[in-house]
């Protein structure tokens, strides 16, 4: 490691979760075993100098995927790869934290030991939630750089999570029940085999992570085959490139039931599926990535056949319904907290970070996304970039059963 013992960005909020409009407080830490020289370079671009230790705050959305296209012309076959991409920038700001000012060839010398550079940065309003989706992402990072003369720069990177509040009380259909019914024949209509049909119903459509979705389902199997059946929560993501869009579906969780025998009907009443930490629906504020959730009943006939799918749209928010809060307060004997509204990890000067209606809510925790960590190395990150390169956003999560959490 040479002269540089450690180099990292430290956030003073241990949760590393923020809302739009909040101020991030942290420090850049440099530890040296020996003196390190850095350079000040003259540049024609404003500002006319580059100081040798700096921080870059960046927030953006990005989507990218490739598709193969094969064209046959007579005896020749040509396969090409086409790239689709789009970028949406939210902010990018570079802040110098060490250096001796203007000049060409001026040397800055940093003595051995630990050097700490405190910083603050206020997030812009109306930012979308952090999201890591493989084909695309919404990502917020802080990057520190030591610019050394005639050698590789040292870089360190720290991601952090931004959550855009989605209050279910402002969503028109969140408190409304939903139902869907589908049926299909496994072969032609003249066949003696009857159809399979499925019905899936919910008493409401809006939920927050940590809640259970309670559902009722009915499967009628009028065929001669055994049918497997399960209910799953799917996240459907649409990535919008400049000229094309791509849709992916990711299974979040599932509940499996026993098979339905030929000629029989299976009814599920009051079954439940727990919602893990997830990004809120719609990804409000991002124009190139959309997120929707569906609870789906799937009936899987044995043998060669296409499954029956019965989807119902649900909304995943960050602020629960008033009726749900009252229900859990009664169920678990929760006292009403003195502090109203969804608490944020730090001060929130911008009104957009507070719920639209002041509810006496139990405070959520912030838990790592159910999909786990992903590598966030980008094109401008070299092999010498250190820091947290495997990262998962953290989202609001309500554990209603922990009564002590609310008192």
N, C-alpha and C positions, 0 to 999 in steps of 0.2 A: 504494500500500500504506500510505501515511501513516506514522504513528509506529511501527507494527509491521513490522519488517523481516523477521523469521522467527519461526515458532512451530511446534514439532514435538516429538513423542515419540520418543526414541531408546532402543532396547533394547541392552543391553551384549552380549548374545549375538547375533553377526552372523547366525546361521541363523534366529533368531526361531522356533525350534521347541522345544516343551516337552512334558513328560509331566505327568499329573495328580499333584498333591502337590509339584511343584517350586516354587521361588521365582523369580519374575521380577525381575530387576534392571534398572533403566533410569533415565532422567532426562527431565524436561520442560524444554525450552530455550525461552526468550523473549529475543528481541533487539529492542531499541527504538532508534529514531533520536532520539526526544525523550521527555520525561516523559509517563507515562500515568497517569490517575486511574481508580480503580476504586471501587465502592461496597460497603458492608456493609449488607445488608438485614435488617430484623427480620422474623421469621416466627413464627407460632404453633405450627409443627410442630417437633418435636425433631430436630436441635439448633436452638436459638432464633436462629441466625444463619447466614448464608451467606457464606463467605469468597470472595474474588473471583477467585482462581486455584485451580482444583481439577482433580482427576483422577477419572475414573469407569472402573472395571474391570467388564466385563460379559461374560457368557457365556450363550448361549441357543440353542435350536433353534426354528425357525419354518417353518411350511408355509402356503401360500396359493395357491389357484387359483380361477378362475371358470368357470361353465358357463352356456350360453345355453339357455333353455327357452321354447318357443313353444306357446301355447295358442290353439286356435281355438274360438270360440263363435259359431256361426252365420256371419254375414258379417264378424265382427271377429276379427282375429288380434293377439294380444298376445305380445310377446317380452320376457322378463325375464332379468336377470342375477343368478345366485345365487353368493354367495361362500362358500368353504369354507376354514377356517383352524384352526390350533392352535399353541400356544406352549408350550415347555418351558424354564423358567428354571433355570440352574445356579448363577449368582452375579451379584450386582450390588452394588458397593461404591463409594461416593464418598469421596474423601480430599482435604481442603483442603491446599494447599501454600503459600499466601501470604495474608496478611491481618492486620489489627491487632486483631481480636477483636470483641466485642459492640458493638451500637449501632445507632442509626437515623440515617442521613444522614452517618455518619462516612466520610471520604474516605481511601482508601489511595493513596499516590503511589509509582509505580515509576519510578526514575530511568532515564535512557538507558543503553544498553550491553547486555551479555549477562547474563542471569540464569538460573542452572541450579538445578533442584530435583530432587535424587536421590530415587528411590522404590524400594521393594520390595513385592512382593505375592505371597503364597503361594497357589497354585491349590488348590482343594478336591480331594479324592480322587475317583476313579471318574468322570472326565469322558469323554464320547465324543469321537471324533476330529473334527477340523474337516472340514467338507464344504460345498461350494457346488454346488447342484443345480438352480438356476433356480426350480423349483416350491417348493423348500425349502432350508434350510441349517442347519448347526451352525456358529456364528460366535463368535469371541472377539476383543474389541477393548479398547483403552485410549483414552480420549477426554479431551483437555485442554480446559478452558474458561477464558477471561478474561471476566469479567462487568463490562461498562463502563456507567457511568451514562448513561441516556437515548440509548443507541446500540445497534447490533447487537452481540451477544456475538461474540467470536472463539472458534472451535472448531478443534481439530485431532484427527485420528483415526489410530490405528495398529492394524491387525489383526495377530494372531499365530496360529501354528498349534499346536494340541494334538494329540498322537498317542496313542491308546489302544492299548496293545500287544495283539497277537493272536498268541500263540505257537502255531505249527502243531503242535508236539509235544503240545499239550493237546487237539487236535481229533481225535475218534475216527477219522474217515475220511480224514484228510489224507494218510496214507501208503498208502492203499488205492487200487488201480486202479479205473477206472470205464469202463463201456461202454454204448452205447445203439444200437438199431437201429430204423429206421422204413422203411415202404414205402407206396406209394400208386399207384392207377391214375389216369391222366389223364382217362379217360372211364368209361363204364358197364362193368360186369363182362362184359357180352356182347360187348364190342368185342374185336377181334383183337389190339389193342395190349397188350403186357405191362406190368408195373408198373415203376416206378423204385424202387430201394431203396438205403439208405445205412447204413453202420455207422461209428461213431466210437468209438475206444478210447484210454484214457490209462493209463500205468503207475502214476500216483498222482494225487491230487486237490488237494493243497496246494502252493502256490507263494508266493514273495515277489516284489515288483517288482524287475526286473533279471534274473530267471530267464527261461528259455525253456520254454514248454509243448511237450513232444514228444508227438506224437500219430500214430496210424495211422488210415487211413480207407479205405473201399472203397465205390465207387458202381457199381451194376449198372443199366444203362440198357436195358431190354427194350422200350422204346417205339420209335416211328419218328421221334422228334425228337432234335435235338442238345440236350444238356444242359450248361449252364455249372455250375461248382461252385467253392465256396470255403469256407474255415473262418474264423470270426470269433469274437472274444471280446466278449461283451456284458455290460454292467452293467445289471441290473434294479433299479430303485429304487421302493419303495412309500412314498408319503407318506400319513400318517394324519391327517385332520382330525377334528374332534369327531364328525361324523355320517357321514363318508364317507371312502373311501381312493381314491388314484389311483396307477396304475402306469405308469412310463415305462421304456423300454429305450433305452440309448445304446450305439452301437458303439464299442469301444475300439481294436481293430486287426483286420486280416484278412490271410489268405494266399490268393491266387487260383491255381488250377490250370487247365490246358488243358481244353477242352471234352471231354465224353464223347460219342462218336459213337453212333448208334443200334445197338443190339444188342451193345455192347461193355461191358467192365468195366474200371474204372480203380482202381488200388490205390496208395495213398500210404503209404510206410513211413518212420518217423522224421522226419517233417516237424516244423517248429518255428515257434512264434509267440512273439515277445518280449513280455514284460509291462512296460509303461511305469509311471511313478509313478501309483499309484492309492490311494484310501482303502481300509482293510481291510474285509473282508467283515463284514456284520451291523450295523455301526455300533453296537457294544456300548455300552450306557449311554444310548442315545437311544431313547425309546419312540414317537416319532412319525415316524421315518424308518428304513427297513430297506434294506440293500444286499445283493444277491447277484450272483454272476458265473456265466456259462455259456459254455463253449466250444461252438460250434454249427456243424455241417456243414449247408450249404445247397446244394440241387440245384435249378437254375433251368431248367426246360424252355423251349425256344423256343416262341413263339406264346402264345395265351391259355391259361394254366394257373396253378394255385396252386403255389408252391414247396414242396419237401419240406424240412422242418427236422428235424435230429437234434441235440438239445441234450444236453450233459453238464455237470452242476454241478461247479464248481471253487471252492476257497477261496483267497482272497488274504489273506495274513497279514503280520506285521511281523517275526517270528522264524522262520527257516527250520528245516526238519527236520534232525535230527542226521545222518541218513544222507546228506542232500544236502551238508551242511557237510563231512563226511568225504570225500565223492566229489570235491568241488572242491579240498580240501586235497591230495588225491592227484594230481588232474589238473594243477593249477597249481603244485605243489610249495610250497604255502603253509606257513610256519611257524606254530606255535600261539601266538596272542597271550597275553601274561601276564594281561591284564585280561579276566576272564570277563564273559559276558552282553552283551546289546545295550546299547551305550553310549548315554547320554543326553547332550544338549547341556549339561547343568549338574547340580548336585547334586540328588539325588532322595530326600528324607527319608522318603517314604511307601513302604511295602513294595509297594504296588499298582503302582508304576511299574517294578518289576524283573521279568524273566521268572521263571516259576515254577521253572525248572531252570537252573542255572548252566552254560551252554554256552560253550566257547571259540569265539566267533564272530568272523569278520572284521567290522570296523565298517562299517555302511552310510553312505551319504551321504544328504542330504535334498534331493530334487529337486521342482521345481514340478509340480503335477498336470498330466497330459497334456491335460486339457480347457482349460487356459489360464486367463487372468484373467477375472473378472467384476466388474461394478460393485457395490459394497457400500454405496451410499448408502441410508440408512434414513429412516423418517418423521421422526425427531427430528434429522436432519441438515439444516441450512439450506444455502442457496446459498453461504454464507460459510464453510462447513466446509472446511478444507483437510486435507492429509495424503494417505495412501495409499488412494485411493478405488477403484482397480482392483487386485484382489488375487486370488491363487490360493494355496491351501494347498500346503505342501510335505510330501511323504511319504517314508518310508524307501525307499531304492533301493540294491540290491547290484550292484556291477560286479565280478563274480567274476574277470574276465580281468585286472584290474589287480593283478598280484602284489605290487607295491611297496606297495599299500594295506594289505596284511595283515602286513607285516614290520616 
